[in-house]
Amino acid sequence: MNQNPSVFVVQEMPNHDIAAAMKFGDLKVLLPATAQIAFSTAPTIRTLKRKLMEFSDKDFLLLTGDPVAIGLACSIAAFYNGGRFKVLKWDRRERLYIPIVLDTTEKGERHE
């Protein structure tokens, strides 16, 4: 099992500089830029499940690419990690990534 945090880049974006995300962990691309999710979701789901199987609290998702792929990656990461996952959000003004912790179980915060 890998001890270093990973930053899972949902879909490769050749013209985007994501080097600043490397400070959060090793970059791992989940889907190539050419992936066509709309035509057949099953292969994409299989790929994401295989690549995110060991997703844990130390890891991040970098939400790039097709919105459908982003939704699937978030869902699968949460499934494998007890409803929790972290994302990196780009702050244009500060020009840096901000980590955001998400817990779909609502165990951390409760809003009525």
N, C-alpha and C positions, 0 to 999 in steps of 0.2 A: 504494500500500500504506500502511495506517495505521501511524504511528510510535508512537502512544500505546498502552500496554497496555490490553487489554480484559478486563473481567470478564463472562463469559458466564453469565447467569442461566438455568439450565436451564428452569425453568417459573415463570411469574409467580405470585406468591403475594400477592394484594392486601392481606391483613391482616398481613404481615410487614414489619418495618422493616429494610431491608438497606442503609441509608444508609452504615453504617460500611464497607461493601465499596468505596465510591467512592474510598477512599484508595489502592486497588490499581489502579485504572484506570476507564475509561469503562464504565458498565453497559450491557449489551446483552441483551435478553430473547430467548431462543431460541424458546420456546413460550408461547402464551397460557394463562391459568389454565383456560380451558375445553377445552383439548386432551384428546381421548379416545384415548389410545394403544392401549388394549386392543382396540378394535374393528377397527383397521386400522393396522398398523405401517409400511407402505410410505410413506404420505404424511409421517409423522413422520420417518422415516429420510431421505427426500429433503430435507425442510426443514433438518434438523440438518446434513446434508452440505453444503448450500448455505451455511448460516450459519457453519459451522466450517471451511470450506475453507482459510482463511488463518490458522488457529490456530497459534501459535508459542510458543516458550519464555517469552516475555514475558507471555503471557496466562494467565488463570485461569478455572476453572469454579467457579461458585457452585451447589452441589448442592441445589437446591430442587425440590419437586414430586414427581411420580410416580416411584417407584423404577425403573420400566422406562425412562422418559425419561432419568433420571440415568445408568443403565447404558449406554444408547445414546450419550449425549453423551460419556461418558468413553471409550468404545470408538472413536468417530469422531474425537475430538480426538487420541487416541493414534495412530490410523492416519495422520492428516495431519501429525503431528509426530514421526515416527520412534520411536513408542512412549512418548514422554514427554508429561506434562501436569501442570499444577499445579491444586490445588483450594484453596478457602478453607474452613476448618473453624471453626465458631463455638465459642468457649470461653465457656460460660455463667458460670463463676466470674469470669473476667477481663473478660467482656463485650466481647470483641473477636475479630476474625477472625485465625486463624493460617494462614499459607500452608504448604501441604504439597506437596512435589515428589514425583511418582510416575514411575517409569521401568519400564515393563513389559518392557524388554529385559534388565534386571538388569545393565547395564553399570556402573552406579554402585556397587552393592553385590552381593556374592556370598555366598549362604548355602548351605552344603552339608548 
